[in-house]
Amino acid sequence: QVQLVESGGGLVQPGGSLRLSCTASGSFSTIFLMRWYRQAPGKQREMVATITSGGSTNYADPVKGRFTISRDDAQNTVYLQMNSLKPDDTAVYYCNAFHPLPPMNVWGQGTQVTVSS
């Protein structure tokens, strides 16, 4: 069973940058889809960015042009580079690994990102 550990969260001023990391134990390169989600207080968890095993990416509209998802299969790690951060980006960010067959849908423990002056 794959386990995910996120890191890189913290407090940053508006306009600043952070890079989140999600490192997986176990086999990583064959995982079909790696995803970043976030959940702000009182709101539903929402998808932020996804990347396939082939490197195709997809972004939620609010983060397009500001966030970049990437993966390093040699390091079993997926990254989320976040630039031009806004207070609305404040949330707990979760990493997710999804594979259809055999079925897998694994979540990390989350990392807090706070954007505030």
C-alpha positions in Angstrom: 0.0 0.0 0.0 1.4 3.4 -1.0 1.7 6.0 1.8 2.0 9.7 1.1 3.7 12.4 3.2 3.3 16.1 2.3 5.7 18.8 3.4 6.5 22.4 2.5 3.5 24.3 3.9 3.8 27.4 6.0 3.0 31.0 6.4 3.7 33.3 3.5 2.8 36.9 2.6 0.5 37.7 -0.3 2.4 37.5 -3.6 4.9 35.1 -2.1 5.8 31.5 -3.2 5.8 28.1 -1.6 6.7 24.6 -3.0 4.8 21.7 -1.6 6.3 18.2 -1.8 4.5 14.8 -1.6 6.7 11.8 -1.2 5.3 8.3 -1.7 6.5 5.1 -0.2 6.2 2.0 -2.4 5.9 2.0 -6.2 5.3 5.4 -7.6 6.1 5.5 -11.3 3.1 3.3 -12.2 0.5 5.4 -10.4 -1.9 6.7 -13.0 -2.8 10.0 -11.4 -1.3 12.2 -8.7 -3.4 15.0 -7.5 -3.3 18.0 -5.1 -6.4 19.1 -3.4 -7.1 21.8 -0.8 -9.7 22.4 1.8 -10.3 25.8 3.4 -12.2 26.2 6.7 -15.9 25.7 6.1 -15.5 24.7 2.5 -15.5 21.5 0.6 -12.3 19.9 -0.5 -11.4 21.0 -4.1 -9.1 19.7 -6.7 -6.1 22.1 -7.4 -3.9 20.2 -9.9 -3.4 16.8 -11.4 -0.6 15.0 -13.3 -0.7 11.7 -15.0 2.0 9.1 -15.2 2.7 10.4 -18.7 3.2 14.0 -17.4 -0.1 15.5 -18.6 -1.3 18.2 -16.3 -4.6 19.9 -15.4 -5.3 22.8 -13.1 -8.3 24.4 -11.4 -9.2 27.8 -12.9 -8.4 29.8 -9.7 -4.7 28.6 -9.8 -4.0 28.5 -13.6 -0.9 30.5 -14.4 0.2 30.6 -10.8 0.6 27.0 -9.7 2.7 24.3 -11.4 2.5 20.5 -10.7 5.4 18.3 -11.5 6.6 14.8 -10.6 10.0 13.2 -10.1 9.6 9.5 -10.4 13.2 8.8 -9.4 12.5 10.6 -6.1 8.9 9.2 -5.7 7.8 12.8 -5.3 5.2 15.1 -6.7 5.6 18.9 -6.3 3.3 21.8 -6.3 5.0 25.1 -7.0 2.8 27.9 -5.9 3.5 31.5 -7.0 1.7 34.8 -6.6 -0.1 33.4 -3.6 -3.3 35.1 -2.4 -5.2 35.0 0.9 -7.8 32.8 -0.8 -5.2 30.1 -1.3 -5.1 29.6 2.5 -6.1 26.0 3.1 -4.9 22.5 4.1 -3.3 21.0 1.0 -3.6 17.3 0.4 -1.8 14.9 -1.9 -3.7 12.1 -3.5 -2.6 9.0 -5.5 -5.2 7.4 -7.7 -5.0 4.2 -9.8 -7.9 2.5 -11.5 -6.7 -1.1 -11.5 -5.8 -2.5 -9.1 -7.9 0.2 -7.4 -6.1 2.7 -5.3 -7.1 6.1 -3.8 -4.7 7.2 -1.1 -4.5 10.5 0.7 -1.7 12.2 2.6 -2.1 13.8 6.0 -2.2 17.3 4.6 0.0 20.4 5.0 -1.3 23.9 6.1 -0.7 26.8 3.8 -1.5 30.3 5.2 -1.3 33.4 3.1 -1.5 36.5 5.2 0.3 39.8 5.8 
